[in-house]
Amino acid sequence: MRVLLVNPGAKSVYTRLGLVFPPLGLAYVAAVARMAGHEVKILDLQVERPDLSRFEWNRYDVVGISTDTCRYPEALKVAKIAKDAGDTVVVMGGYHATFMDQDVLDTGVVDYVIRGEGELPFVELLECLCRKGNPSQVRGVSFGRGESFRRTDPAPLVRDIDRLPYPARDLLQMSRYRSRQLEGRNLTTLVSSRGCPHACSFCASSVFSGRNWRPRSAKSVVDEVEQIVRQYGFGAVAFMDDNFTLNPGRVIDICKVLIERGLDLRWWCFSRADTIVKNREMVDWMAKAGARMVFLGLESASDEILSSYGKGITSNTGEKAVDILKSYGIRVWGSFIVGALDDTLKTIKRTVEYAKKVAPDIAEFSILTPFPGTLLFEQAVKNGLIPRFDWHRFDGAHAVMNTHFLKASQIAKAAVLAYASFYLRPSRLGQIKEALRIYLKGVFGGGYVAFQNGRRCEGRA
């Protein structure tokens, strides 16, 4: 079949500046569909600007669209245009579609929803459409509207992800994804594992990809890194795993292979604070192998609030982790949350003071956002805390939820004041531009919508 995979665009300061990254989720789906014999093209509306009203949608049998929550309105616009153009089958996947499948289908412009990781169910659906089979036999698919709505059993996850082909970067205009964000080097993304055993209340990753962590081998990871460096000319990579350091031994193995290959590389990753504190040897190897930044979810100064998130760490652990990373010359991107359900203006102020004390190189103050698929979303809906569902505002930079003690307007103001308090100090004045970038949906995602296009979405370990 002729397949077009579409990554919706997003209007932000960063897309205008060209700070965008390849949609690896779609690139994985494309690679697997191509292996199955289908003709595949990727249209990334982040970097391409065709006139969609004149686009030749009828050249394709199937149009697949991936979306996170804040880009869902744009994804629907694309779906409607594609559907109105003729007989094209429209399929939608990604985090928002997975957890809001019935709402998506009720719009009437989407024929099928792929739930969860998309490679296997999407290809199964293509095969079903080819033979005009019964879609109810395809696992991981939702279809139908109203009383005809049907949700099939979940699709099995790919257990050995080393068996998956690399993302089809050759179908992307990789020269358009160049962002000098790590020591002046062009940075791109890759994924070395899937799944997360943790279940933070604000994160949907463990629901979307399962709580069974599935790592790639060190050789497979470094082989892909080498391709990125030598074939595509990137000098820096971001490991977009929910928790790259979950297995310290694997991290050390990856570092050793990177060093053995002699790759001139700079990189950053996501980690948990407790993993850093317990594994100095791992941090040492990371520094030797080119690690220059680690993203830590420090979240709050209140251990009670951290417990309510299900983080499993204390604020003291976060402080120790930052000190350890800095001692090895690794910068820290510290993420803090404003607007927990039990936050007050007093607890938010404590968190800002905690951020100043911990002193990460970069501080991000995200507004707690109830994304579909999370425990937080269920709690917010049950208690009527979301005044209206303006999905384009669900980006971690806008306050969309009232809490037990604060209105959304108070939370929004508190986030602005948090940035001002942290960065409007003599020691931080040089970082004002960087702070503004972080606040305005920073390059590593506005709060919890972190790199939807790098597969990591709406969640953080």
C-alpha distance (Angstrom), angle and dihedral (degrees) to the residues before:
residue distance angle dihedral
M1 . . .
R2 3.79 . .
V3 3.80 107.1 .
L4 3.79 131.2 -171.5
L5 3.80 117.7 -166.7
V6 3.81 115.0 -161.3
N7 3.78 130.0 -160.1
P8 3.83 108.3 -162.5
G9 3.77 118.3 -129.5
A10 3.77 125.3 -118.9
K11 3.78 127.7 -148.3
S12 3.78 109.1 -131.5
V13 3.77 142.4 125.5
Y14 3.79 89.4 -98.6
T15 3.77 99.5 54.2
R16 3.79 87.6 52.0
L17 3.80 89.0 52.8
G18 3.81 90.7 47.4
L19 3.81 94.1 -115.4
V20 3.77 96.3 145.4
F21 3.77 135.9 129.7
P22 3.80 132.6 -146.1
P23 3.83 118.6 -88.2
L24 3.79 96.4 -114.1
G25 3.80 93.8 177.1
L26 3.80 91.3 61.3
A27 3.80 90.5 40.7
Y28 3.81 90.0 57.2
V29 3.80 91.3 48.8
A30 3.80 89.5 48.1
A31 3.80 92.6 51.0
V32 3.81 93.4 51.5
A33 3.82 93.7 43.5
R34 3.79 90.1 50.3
M35 3.81 90.8 51.2
A36 3.81 87.0 54.7
G37 3.81 89.7 58.1
H38 3.79 101.7 -99.2
E39 3.80 124.7 136.0
V40 3.80 107.0 -119.5
K41 3.79 136.7 -172.0
I42 3.81 129.2 176.7
L43 3.80 121.7 -144.8
D44 3.81 110.5 -166.3
L45 3.78 108.5 -168.1
Q46 3.79 89.7 -167.6
V47 3.81 90.0 74.8
E48 3.80 103.9 14.2
R49 3.80 123.1 67.4
P50 3.80 109.6 -169.9
D51 3.79 121.8 162.1
L52 3.80 96.8 -100.8
S53 3.80 92.4 -162.3
R54 3.80 88.7 62.0
F55 3.77 98.0 35.9
E56 3.81 114.6 123.3
W57 3.80 97.2 -115.7
N58 3.80 91.7 159.0
R59 3.79 90.2 67.4
Y60 3.80 86.3 76.9
D61 3.78 131.2 66.2
V62 3.81 93.1 -157.1
V63 3.80 132.2 25.7
G64 3.80 113.8 -162.4
I65 3.80 119.1 -165.3
S66 3.80 125.8 -168.6
T67 3.78 120.7 -157.0
D68 3.75 144.6 173.7
T69 3.79 121.3 -156.4
C70 3.79 102.4 -90.5
R71 3.82 92.3 47.8
Y72 3.78 94.4 45.9
P73 3.84 94.2 101.6
E74 3.82 89.2 54.8
A75 3.80 90.9 46.2
L76 3.81 90.0 54.0
K77 3.80 90.9 52.1
V78 3.79 89.9 54.1
A79 3.81 91.2 46.7
K80 3.81 92.2 51.4
I81 3.79 93.3 49.4
A82 3.80 91.6 48.3
K83 3.80 92.2 46.5
D84 3.79 94.5 47.4
A85 3.80 90.4 51.0
G86 3.80 93.8 71.6
D87 3.78 143.0 -80.4
T88 3.80 97.9 -18.2
V89 3.81 115.5 137.9
V90 3.81 109.9 -126.0
V91 3.80 119.3 -149.8
M92 3.80 125.5 -178.0
G93 3.80 129.1 -163.5
G94 3.78 141.3 160.7
Y95 3.77 133.1 87.0
H96 3.78 100.1 -51.3
A97 3.79 94.9 44.7
T98 3.81 90.8 47.4
F99 3.78 95.1 56.2
M100 3.81 98.7 32.2
D101 3.80 98.0 39.2
Q102 3.79 97.3 137.4
D103 3.80 93.1 49.9
V104 3.81 90.0 48.2
L105 3.79 92.7 52.2
D106 3.79 92.9 44.7
T107 3.81 88.9 64.5
G108 3.80 87.4 74.7
V109 3.82 94.4 -136.3
V110 3.82 97.5 88.6
D111 3.82 122.1 67.4
Y112 3.80 100.2 -172.3
V113 3.80 138.2 14.4
I114 3.79 121.8 -150.5
R115 3.80 110.1 -149.1
G116 3.79 122.3 -149.4
E117 3.79 124.5 -17.6
G118 3.75 104.2 10.1
E119 3.79 111.0 -154.7
L120 3.80 101.0 87.9
P121 3.83 101.7 34.2
F122 3.80 92.8 44.7
V123 3.79 92.7 53.4
E124 3.82 90.4 44.6
L125 3.79 88.8 52.4
L126 3.81 91.3 50.0
E127 3.79 90.3 52.3
C128 3.80 90.2 48.1
L129 3.80 91.3 51.6
C130 3.81 91.1 47.4
R131 3.78 92.3 57.5
K132 3.83 93.5 34.5
G133 3.76 89.6 -119.7
N134 3.79 133.0 160.3
P135 3.84 111.8 -75.4
S136 3.79 90.5 -155.4
Q137 3.82 85.6 76.2
V138 3.81 91.6 60.4
R139 3.79 112.9 92.3
G140 3.79 120.4 -136.3
V141 3.80 95.1 26.4
S142 3.81 133.5 119.1
F143 3.80 124.6 -165.7
G144 3.80 143.3 155.6
R145 3.80 131.7 56.3
G146 3.77 135.1 -109.6
E147 3.78 112.3 -15.9
S148 3.83 89.4 -3.7
F149 3.81 93.0 61.5
R150 3.81 111.8 129.2
R151 3.80 130.9 -174.9
T152 3.80 114.9 -169.0
D153 3.80 124.8 -150.9
P154 3.82 115.7 -73.3
A155 3.79 116.3 -85.9
P156 3.80 116.9 -113.6
L157 3.79 114.9 -102.4
V158 3.78 120.7 -117.4
R159 3.79 101.2 -102.4
D160 3.81 99.1 -170.6
I161 3.79 102.6 43.5
D162 3.81 90.3 177.9
R163 3.81 83.6 78.3
L164 3.78 92.7 62.7
P165 3.80 116.6 94.8
Y166 3.77 117.8 -114.8
P167 3.80 114.5 -90.5
A168 3.81 111.0 -79.0
R169 3.79 95.1 -106.7
D170 3.80 88.6 159.7
L171 3.82 87.4 71.7
L172 3.81 90.0 57.6
Q173 3.78 129.6 73.1
M174 3.80 92.0 -116.6
S175 3.80 92.1 179.3
R176 3.81 87.2 68.2
Y177 3.81 93.1 59.1
R178 3.77 100.0 70.8
S179 3.76 119.0 134.2
R180 3.81 120.3 165.4
Q181 3.78 94.1 -147.2
L182 3.81 104.0 133.4
E183 3.80 117.3 58.3
G184 3.79 89.1 -36.0
R185 3.80 93.0 -58.7
N186 3.78 127.3 130.5
L187 3.80 107.0 -101.1
T188 3.78 129.7 -154.5
T189 3.80 135.8 167.8
L190 3.78 140.1 -111.2
V191 3.80 137.5 171.1
S192 3.80 122.1 -131.3
S193 3.81 100.5 176.1
R194 3.78 143.4 13.2
G195 3.77 134.8 -144.4
C196 3.79 130.9 35.6
P197 3.83 127.2 -130.1
H198 3.80 91.3 -154.2
A199 3.79 124.2 84.3
C200 3.79 109.4 -155.4
S201 3.79 110.3 -177.6
F202 3.80 93.9 -124.9
C203 3.80 96.4 47.1
A204 3.81 129.2 83.1
S205 3.80 97.3 -173.9
S206 3.80 96.2 98.9
V207 3.82 89.9 51.5
F208 3.80 95.0 45.0
S209 3.82 98.0 45.0
G210 3.80 101.0 18.4
R211 3.79 133.1 -110.2
N212 3.79 92.0 -94.6
W213 3.81 105.1 97.9
R214 3.81 111.7 -136.1
P215 3.80 113.8 -166.5
R216 3.78 130.3 -169.7
S217 3.79 118.8 -130.6
A218 3.78 119.9 -96.6
K219 3.81 90.5 -114.0
S220 3.80 93.4 52.3
V221 3.81 91.7 48.7
V222 3.79 95.1 48.5
D223 3.81 91.9 43.8
E224 3.80 87.9 59.0
V225 3.79 91.6 44.9
E226 3.79 89.4 52.5
Q227 3.81 90.8 51.1
I228 3.80 90.1 50.6
V229 3.80 91.7 50.2
R230 3.78 100.2 41.2
Q231 3.81 103.3 31.3
Y232 3.79 101.0 33.8
G233 3.79 101.1 27.7
F234 3.79 101.6 -125.1
G235 3.78 119.3 150.4
A236 3.80 98.1 -168.5
V237 3.80 136.2 41.8
A238 3.78 137.1 -167.4
F239 3.80 116.6 -145.4
M240 3.79 102.3 -141.0
D241 3.81 97.9 -165.6
D242 3.79 113.6 132.8
N243 3.80 86.1 -119.5
F244 3.79 114.2 6.4
T245 3.82 92.5 -179.3
L246 3.80 97.7 52.3
N247 3.82 90.4 116.8
P248 3.82 107.4 37.0
G249 3.81 91.9 -168.7
R250 3.81 90.9 58.4
V251 3.81 90.6 48.7
I252 3.80 90.0 53.3
D253 3.82 90.2 48.9
I254 3.81 90.7 51.3
C255 3.80 90.6 48.8
K256 3.79 92.2 50.1
V257 3.81 92.3 50.7
L258 3.81 91.1 47.2
I259 3.79 89.2 53.9
E260 3.82 93.0 44.8
R261 3.81 90.7 52.9
G262 3.80 90.8 52.7
L263 3.79 92.8 -131.9
D264 3.80 113.9 171.3
L265 3.80 94.7 -138.1
R266 3.78 140.2 152.5
W267 3.80 119.0 -164.5
W268 3.78 148.1 167.9
C269 3.78 135.4 -159.5
F270 3.81 146.2 -179.7
S271 3.79 118.7 -98.1
R272 3.77 142.8 165.6
A273 3.78 118.2 -112.9
D274 3.80 94.7 -127.6
T275 3.80 91.6 55.2
I276 3.79 90.3 54.7
V277 3.81 92.8 48.3
K278 3.81 93.1 50.9
N279 3.80 97.4 44.4
R280 3.80 115.5 51.6
E281 3.80 91.6 153.3
M282 3.80 89.2 59.2
V283 3.81 91.0 50.6
D284 3.80 90.0 50.2
W285 3.80 91.6 54.2
M286 3.80 91.1 45.0
A287 3.79 90.7 55.9
K288 3.81 91.5 47.6
A289 3.82 91.2 50.6
G290 3.81 96.4 52.5
A291 3.82 105.8 -87.2
R292 3.80 107.8 157.2
M293 3.79 103.7 166.4
V294 3.80 139.6 23.1
F295 3.80 124.7 -163.6
L296 3.81 111.7 -140.0
G297 3.80 126.2 -172.0
L298 3.80 98.6 -139.7
E299 3.82 91.5 158.4
S300 3.82 106.0 169.9
A301 3.79 146.9 9.6
S302 3.81 89.0 -135.0
D303 3.79 115.6 88.1
E304 3.81 88.1 -161.9
I305 3.81 91.1 58.1
L306 3.81 91.1 44.6
S307 3.80 87.6 53.7
S308 3.82 91.1 49.8
Y309 3.81 88.3 55.5
G310 3.80 90.5 52.6
K311 3.80 90.4 -122.6
G312 3.80 96.1 143.2
I313 3.82 93.0 -146.6
T314 3.80 137.3 93.4
S315 3.78 130.0 -131.3
N316 3.80 89.0 -110.4
T317 3.81 89.5 59.4
G318 3.78 90.1 54.7
E319 3.79 92.2 52.4
K320 3.81 91.7 50.8
A321 3.81 92.0 48.8
V322 3.80 92.5 53.5
D323 3.80 91.3 49.9
I324 3.81 92.0 50.3
L325 3.81 94.3 49.3
K326 3.79 92.4 47.7
S327 3.81 90.7 50.2
Y328 3.81 87.8 61.5
G329 3.80 94.0 47.0
I330 3.81 94.5 -104.9
R331 3.79 116.2 138.2
V332 3.79 119.8 -132.7
W333 3.79 128.4 -135.0
G334 3.79 101.7 -161.2
S335 3.78 118.2 -162.1
F336 3.80 120.3 -156.7
I337 3.81 129.5 -176.6
V338 3.78 127.3 -132.3
G339 3.80 119.0 -166.0
A340 3.80 107.9 33.2
L341 3.79 112.8 173.6
D342 3.81 89.6 -104.7
D343 3.80 96.5 36.8
T344 3.79 119.3 125.4
L345 3.79 127.1 -175.1
K346 3.80 85.8 -98.9
T347 3.83 95.2 54.5
I348 3.81 90.8 45.5
K349 3.80 89.6 53.4
R350 3.81 88.6 50.7
T351 3.79 89.6 53.4
V352 3.81 91.7 51.3
E353 3.80 90.5 50.2
Y354 3.81 88.6 47.7
A355 3.79 89.3 53.3
K356 3.79 90.2 52.6
K357 3.79 91.1 49.5
V358 3.80 95.1 46.6
A359 3.83 88.4 44.9
P360 3.80 104.0 -161.3
D361 3.79 113.7 -169.9
I362 3.80 89.1 -115.3
A363 3.79 125.0 24.2
E364 3.79 122.0 -160.3
F365 3.80 119.6 -169.0
S366 3.80 106.6 -162.1
I367 3.77 124.3 -172.1
L368 3.79 111.2 -123.1
T369 3.79 106.3 -108.1
P370 3.83 126.2 -166.9
F371 3.79 101.9 -134.2
P372 3.81 119.2 -170.8
G373 3.79 110.8 -97.9
T374 3.80 94.8 37.3
L375 3.78 130.5 106.4
L376 3.79 86.5 -124.8
F377 3.81 90.7 60.1
E378 3.80 91.0 52.3
Q379 3.81 91.0 49.6
A380 3.80 93.1 46.9
V381 3.80 93.9 49.0
K382 3.81 93.1 45.2
N383 3.80 91.4 51.9
G384 3.80 96.2 40.7
L385 3.80 93.5 -118.8
I386 3.82 97.0 142.4
P387 3.83 109.4 80.0
R388 3.81 93.9 -165.4
F389 3.78 137.5 -9.3
D390 3.79 103.2 -117.0
W391 3.77 93.7 162.4
H392 3.80 95.5 -169.5
R393 3.82 87.5 64.6
F394 3.82 93.1 55.5
D395 3.80 93.2 97.8
G396 3.80 105.8 109.0
A397 3.80 91.0 -106.2
H398 3.83 96.9 78.9
A399 3.80 127.9 60.2
V400 3.80 107.3 -122.4
M401 3.80 100.3 158.9
N402 3.77 137.4 61.8
T403 3.80 115.8 -141.6
H404 3.78 135.9 -153.3
F405 3.80 92.2 -83.6
L406 3.81 107.7 14.2
K407 3.79 138.9 56.1
A408 3.80 120.0 -131.7
S409 3.80 90.0 -109.6
Q410 3.81 91.1 56.5
I411 3.79 91.3 49.1
A412 3.82 91.9 50.6
K413 3.78 90.7 52.0
A414 3.81 91.5 46.3
A415 3.82 90.6 54.9
V416 3.81 91.7 53.5
L417 3.79 91.1 47.5
A418 3.82 90.5 48.7
Y419 3.80 91.1 58.0
A420 3.79 91.4 44.8
S421 3.79 92.9 49.1
F422 3.80 93.3 48.6
Y423 3.79 100.0 42.5
L424 3.82 103.4 29.9
R425 3.77 92.0 78.3
P426 3.81 125.9 105.2
S427 3.81 91.5 -111.2
R428 3.81 92.1 52.4
L429 3.79 105.9 35.7
G430 3.79 91.0 102.9
Q431 3.81 89.1 63.0
I432 3.81 97.9 56.9
K433 3.80 92.7 108.0
E434 3.79 90.5 49.9
A435 3.80 90.9 48.7
L436 3.79 91.5 52.8
R437 3.78 90.0 50.7
I438 3.77 91.2 53.0
Y439 3.79 92.6 48.0
L440 3.80 94.1 47.8
K441 3.81 93.5 60.5
G442 3.80 93.9 -66.4
V443 3.76 122.8 -136.3
F444 3.77 92.3 -91.1
G445 3.79 92.4 53.5
G446 3.77 132.5 -76.0
G447 3.78 99.9 -83.5
Y448 3.79 112.1 -58.2
V449 3.78 97.4 0.7
A450 3.76 89.3 83.6
F451 3.76 115.2 167.2
Q452 3.76 102.3 -28.9
N453 3.78 83.2 172.3
G454 3.76 92.7 56.3
R455 3.80 90.9 52.8
R456 3.77 93.5 -104.7
C457 3.79 106.1 111.2
E458 3.75 143.4 175.3
G459 3.73 97.7 -20.4
R460 3.73 146.6 62.5
A461 3.81 132.6 -156.6
